[in-house]
Amino acid sequence: MTDDALLALARALDAQDPLARHLSAFAEAPGVDAYLDGNSLGRPLAATPERIAAFVREDWGTRLIRSWDEQWIELPMRLGDRIAEVALGASAGQTVVADSTSVLLYKLIRGAMAHDPGRTEIVIEAGNFPTDRFIADGVAAEVGAVVRRLDPDPVRGVTVEELGDVLSDRTALVVLSQVDYRSGALADMRAITAAVHDAGALVLWDLCHSVGVVPIELDASGVDLAVGCTYKYLNGGPGSPAFAYVRSGLQPSFRQPIHGWWSAADIFAMGPEYAPASGIRQLLSGTPPVLSMLAMQGMLDLIAESGIEAVRAKSVSLTDFAVRAYDELLVPLGVRLLSPRDAARRGGHVTIGHPDFRDVTQRLWADGVIPDFRFPDGIRLGLSPLSTSHEETLRGVLAVRDALAG
Ligand SMILES: *Cc1c(COP(=O)(O)O)cnc(C)c1O
């Protein structure tokens, strides 16, 4: 296929895209030709600057400390419920916004290890995101547990069969990512959760690379625990807080380890002893970062308006088109596909590999084409569905081709 034919195809797909009208909802980025890193840092909405300015003027500047009573105290739970409703397939009262993903991983893994002290093993993927592995290792050292590592094919991801080989009556907790941050492999949440439960263990799903792009059914899948980022596909901005989910049936017996005044039954009792809150607020520890919770609210509205199924349909169309462009333009240059070819097994990004990609990425960034580089030689094309067009995707793949060829 010629470049022109690919361009015509991209434009035809954009013309049919029912969500294309939302592209203009995002702030312009002068000098950026293709932003293909929305899976690491989502773009700001055009409305975000005014949202933040109005907050400073009114909620903070005028209502002042009265805003805590009027709206901020409940915000971590209200926003958690909103994420749950729009993107997690979870009913209210199970999700809270707080901390970073790393800190919430600590709270949930530590809490899970205290849940059934007779069980002493944590199962995690050897290739899981570093913070997930490091925190599991740290908790294991703290409580005298053993970490068992799964080492599945990195492009295919974890299967129920492989998991079956390591599960036993010693397994306390299994920590997995729904979408692999490198390959984009999409795990079978429902089947894996059922297998973990058959072994009598708890499961903790990391949703950082799936929330806002892949439909998730936490309640229907029977998931125990989950965490996720809000600065990737939820466009909350750099360092926006994470969210944690604890299944309602588990909450009465679940205790997280960082007991702060915000975890307590009565925040303002100021009493001598700690008593945990009965609901999901127990997951909080200290004062929530209200300012950092603003930007994601606009994105959640946009996803709700679009419908997560439609967002997923566009995501599949974008990643399928990226693979098509890869086949046409990059296979002849010796580039490898490091993501599943079958869209049903893939999340929102496509990873490709070539020994020159470290240098290529530096040149692309200088030219305003922004994918990201993952060691040792992968480029991830992160195609955030609401802010990315097929034509922009093609500009990115053409730029990779030109940088390799030139
Ligand atoms: C992005 C990401 C994180 C990030 O954790 P932070 O505490 O927000 O830095 C953690 N786990 C996975 C799988 C991720 O993709």
The ligand as a Gaussian input file, in Angstrom:
#p B3LYP/6-31G(d) Opt

LIG

0 1
 C        1.655000       3.682000      35.547000
 C        1.641000       2.486000      36.430000
 C        1.905000       2.599000      37.805000
 C        2.253000       3.948000      38.377000
 O        2.309000       4.002000      39.752000
 P        2.448000       5.439000      40.440000
 O        2.462000       5.157000      41.871000
 O        1.324000       6.290000      39.963000
 O        3.743000       6.044000      39.972000
 C        1.826000       1.451000      38.581000
 N        1.530000       0.241000      38.037000
 C        1.282000       0.110000      36.699000
 C        0.950000      -1.229000      36.142000
 C        1.353000       1.222000      35.874000
 O        1.125000       1.092000      34.565000

